[in-house]
Amino acid sequence: LPTLSPSKVPSNSPTTTPSVTPSTLPTLLPSKTPSLSPTKNPTASPTSKPTLNPSFAPTTSPSSVPTTSPTITNSCVHDFISNLPSNPSNFIISSILLAYSYVTSSITYNGVTYSGLYTWCVDYTQDIKIGYSYTSSSSYPYTTILSNPSLATGIIQPTRLNQIAWIVNNIPVGTLATGPQIWTTGVSQSGCSYITASDLQVAFWAMTSAAGTCDTVFCSETASSYNPCNVAYIWNTAFANIPDGSSYLVQASPSLPNPIVPFLVIPESTQTTQVMLVQANIVSLGFNCIFPTSSPTIKPSNIPTAAPSKLPSSIPTYKPTSNPSVVPSFIPTSYPTKLPTVLPSYAPSSLPTRSPSKLPTISPTTSPTKAPTKSPSSSSSPTIAPTKLPTATPTKSPTSTPTKLPTVTPTRSPTSSPTTYSCVSDFISNLPSSPTHFQISTVKLTYSYVTSSITFASGESYSNLLTWCIDYEQDISINYDYTSSSAYPYTAVLADPSLATGISQPTRLNQIAW
């Protein structure tokens, strides 16, 4: 609008029609800043994003968790994280270790397939197909998801991958949990036992799901039986070592020579399929972690004071031979004073090399000069073999039938265990026969091929032992703690089959061992 009204009416009308329509915008920018505040509110809302980068650093500490991953200093871990391809050509859930949540998978990168990888479910609300070939997926180390959570939107609390990375390296299946434990709801959980894969899976869902869901009510729809005390132990121990909001980078060390670096697979990259966490032992995947020993066992006797002043003037042109190049110049003048200390390398010939210098003067007679002092016994055998062939043929033909029956009836089983090498013998001799705990941990093949853990009175505990069922007629309970059992090497059962009466044909243990 014009700022002033016309002072008088034009005296003449326009002589021509305007060639252009007048613009509603000003033709010049304001020459100075207005001196008064606006009289009206703006009609549009400002944008939520700044138009310029900040010119200086903030003066207060950040109020939220860092979005970047920690600095990587460990070479073998760094190599794995840096070289893991992000686009596998194939991903398959191969077999079920724990009812549709803890499985094994195979993944193919650049034509190379890695099989038998232990794999966990992370997103409790999504599904995945068993045995289906996912040919368009994405895979990322857990540190990459920490830096960019949008790569795996199915993980509601991605920062909890720090705690999961710590757990898979420090609380394996078979660890003995202690209690009682206080769960997040304040309820005390008792009855802790040996940790199973089910306990770990329920703990993982509690950590990554939305707050107030699986971290208050134990989510276990596709997991088999779990122990609430064990789940609380895993949760409390993880957050005691890696507080919520802090970072954890897997580090290889002499105490952790086979680090597990989890990586996430998003099948088909659609973000609508179950996010899978692969438990990768990077040494088994070809990323070797080598550490120096702590210190030398022997100090050098002296230290050089200066570097060599020059290089050798020439290189030897020949090696010394094992034989001397010349014959000795003289013969020894005396006999040796001692017998040789080393036996001769070959026996002397049985024939003399020279004739005797003197012939005997008396010929031997055909008859002995003395009669024998004892008559030969009919029951004893001659002590000296005959020196001549018999002069007459035998009067009887030998028979194929033995003259005496055996005094002992042979048995089908051997009377002693087979001879073993020292390491095998040491194991067989030292295996305790009375374990204090025995537990079937996970089912690898519908209740017949399983993994187990066993603890002996010395306190030594062994887990993830591949275990088979032998007695077809009997059953065993999964995750039950057998506290009064017996354990024997197979050779002990061969020697005493009564130790395992459930085996109808104990000698067949030989074939099974083979």
Summary of the structure (lengths in Angstrom):
residues: 514
radius of gyration: 44.8
end to end distance: 102.9
largest distance: 185.0
contacts: 1055
relative contact order: 0.10
helix: 17%
strand: 15%
